[in-house]
Amino acid sequence: MDYPTSPTVGLVNGKFSDGDPASGVAASLVPAIWLDAVTDEMINLILAAGLVPSATVLTQIRDAVQALAGGKKNTAAITAPGVTDDSSAGYSVGSLWIDTVTAISYRCFSAAVGAAVWHQIPAADTPNTWTGNQTVSGNLYVTGIVQSGVVI
C-alpha cells in the first residue's frame, strides 16, 4: 500500500493536503481506485483474521491484528480467566492470559461472548514426553519439539 502516484492527486510533500485557498494550494483529490484499494486491503486483513467486516464496528483492524498476532495478551492478571473474558473484552482464539499470582498461563480456545473457553498451558519445565505411537483427536498444537537435544 502506498500513496497514489498520479500527479493529478495533488499531494504536498508526498502527503494528502486539505489545501490552503489563501495561498493558492489546492486540496488533494483522492481517486476512487485508491480509496477502493485501501478499503480492500483493510477488508482482506479483517477476513484473514476470521472476522466479518462491518461498517459500524470501529475496532476491526485492531481486533484483526490481535487475532493474527495470537490475540490480546493479559500478562498481569491476578486471577484465572473466566467465561466473560471473551470477544466483547477484546479476546480472540489464541489470546494469552498469565495469572501472575499462581504463575499459570492460559490460551483462549473460544472467545464466544459469555462462553469463552480457556485452557491452561503446561509449564515449560514439565514437558509432555511421548514415546511410541499416539492417537490424537481434535486439534493438536505442537511447538518446541526436541530431537537428539535439538529443537526442530
C-alpha positions in Angstrom: 0.0 0.0 0.0 1.3 3.5 -0.9 0.1 6.9 -1.6 -1.4 7.5 -5.1 1.3 8.3 -7.7 -0.8 10.3 -10.1 0.3 13.9 -10.3 -3.4 15.0 -10.5 -4.0 13.9 -6.9 -2.2 17.0 -5.6 0.0 15.6 -2.8 2.1 18.1 -0.9 5.5 16.8 0.2 4.1 13.3 -0.5 1.1 13.6 1.7 -2.6 14.5 1.3 -3.4 18.1 1.8 -6.6 20.0 2.8 -5.2 22.8 0.7 -4.9 26.5 1.5 -7.1 28.7 -0.6 -5.4 31.9 0.8 -2.0 30.8 -0.7 -3.5 29.1 -3.7 -2.7 25.5 -2.7 -5.5 23.2 -3.9 -6.8 20.3 -1.7 -5.7 16.8 -2.7 -8.1 14.9 -5.0 -8.3 11.3 -3.8 -9.2 8.9 -6.7 -11.8 6.2 -6.1 -9.4 3.5 -7.3 -7.1 4.4 -4.4 -9.9 4.5 -1.9 -11.1 1.1 -3.1 -7.6 -0.3 -2.8 -7.2 0.9 0.8 -10.6 -0.4 1.7 -9.9 -3.8 0.0 -6.6 -4.0 2.0 -8.4 -3.4 5.3 -11.2 -5.9 4.4 -8.7 -8.5 3.5 -6.9 -8.1 6.8 -10.3 -8.4 8.7 -11.2 -11.6 6.7 -7.8 -13.1 7.2 -8.4 -12.9 10.9 -11.7 -14.8 10.5 -13.8 -11.7 11.3 -16.8 -10.3 9.4 -16.3 -6.8 8.0 -18.8 -4.2 9.4 -19.4 -0.6 8.5 -20.3 0.2 12.2 -17.5 -1.6 14.2 -14.6 0.8 14.7 -12.2 -1.7 16.2 -11.9 -4.3 13.4 -8.3 -3.5 12.4 -7.2 -3.7 16.0 -9.1 -6.9 16.5 -7.8 -8.5 13.3 -4.2 -7.6 14.1 -4.6 -9.0 17.6 -6.1 -12.2 16.3 -3.4 -12.7 13.7 -0.7 -12.0 16.2 -2.0 -14.5 18.7 -4.7 -12.4 20.2 -4.9 -9.9 23.0 -2.5 -10.6 25.8 -3.1 -10.1 29.5 0.2 -10.6 31.2 -0.6 -9.0 34.5 -3.8 -10.8 35.6 -4.3 -11.7 39.3 -6.9 -14.4 38.6 -7.6 -17.1 36.1 -9.6 -16.1 33.0 -13.4 -16.7 33.0 -16.2 -17.2 30.5 -16.7 -13.4 30.3 -13.1 -12.8 29.2 -14.4 -13.1 25.7 -14.5 -11.3 22.3 -16.6 -8.5 23.9 -13.5 -7.8 26.0 -11.2 -7.9 23.0 -10.0 -11.5 23.4 -9.9 -14.0 20.5 -8.8 -17.5 19.8 -5.1 -17.7 20.6 -5.1 -14.9 23.2 -2.7 -15.3 26.1 -3.6 -14.8 29.8 -1.0 -15.1 32.6 -2.1 -15.3 36.2 0.8 -13.6 38.0 -0.4 -14.8 41.4 -0.3 -18.5 40.5 2.2 -18.2 37.6 -0.2 -20.2 35.4 -0.7 -19.3 31.8 -3.8 -19.9 29.7 -4.6 -19.8 26.0 -8.1 -18.9 24.6 -9.7 -21.6 22.5 -13.1 -19.9 22.1 -13.9 -16.3 22.6 -17.7 -16.6 22.3 -19.5 -13.9 24.2 -20.3 -15.1 27.7 -18.9 -18.6 27.0 -15.2 -18.1 26.5 -13.0 -21.3 26.8 -9.5 -21.0 28.2 -7.1 -23.9 28.6 -4.1 -24.0 31.0 -0.7 -24.1 29.2 1.6 -26.7 30.6 4.6 -25.2 32.4 7.8 -25.3 30.3 9.7 -27.2 33.0 7.2 -30.1 32.8 7.2 -31.1 29.1 5.0 -33.7 27.8 7.0 -36.7 26.8 5.6 -39.2 24.3 7.1 -42.5 23.2 5.7 -44.8 20.6 2.6 -44.0 18.6 0.0 -41.6 19.9 -3.6 -41.1 18.8 -4.9 -37.6 18.9 -8.5 -36.4 18.2 -9.3 -32.8 17.7 -6.7 -30.1 17.2 -3.1 -30.6 18.2 -0.7 -27.7 18.6 2.9 -28.6 18.8 5.8 -26.3 19.5 9.4 -26.8 20.6 9.9 -30.4 19.5 13.3 -31.7 20.7 15.1 -34.4 18.8 18.5 -35.5 19.9 18.8 -32.4 22.1 18.0 -30.0 19.2 14.7 -28.0 18.9 13.2 -28.8 15.5 
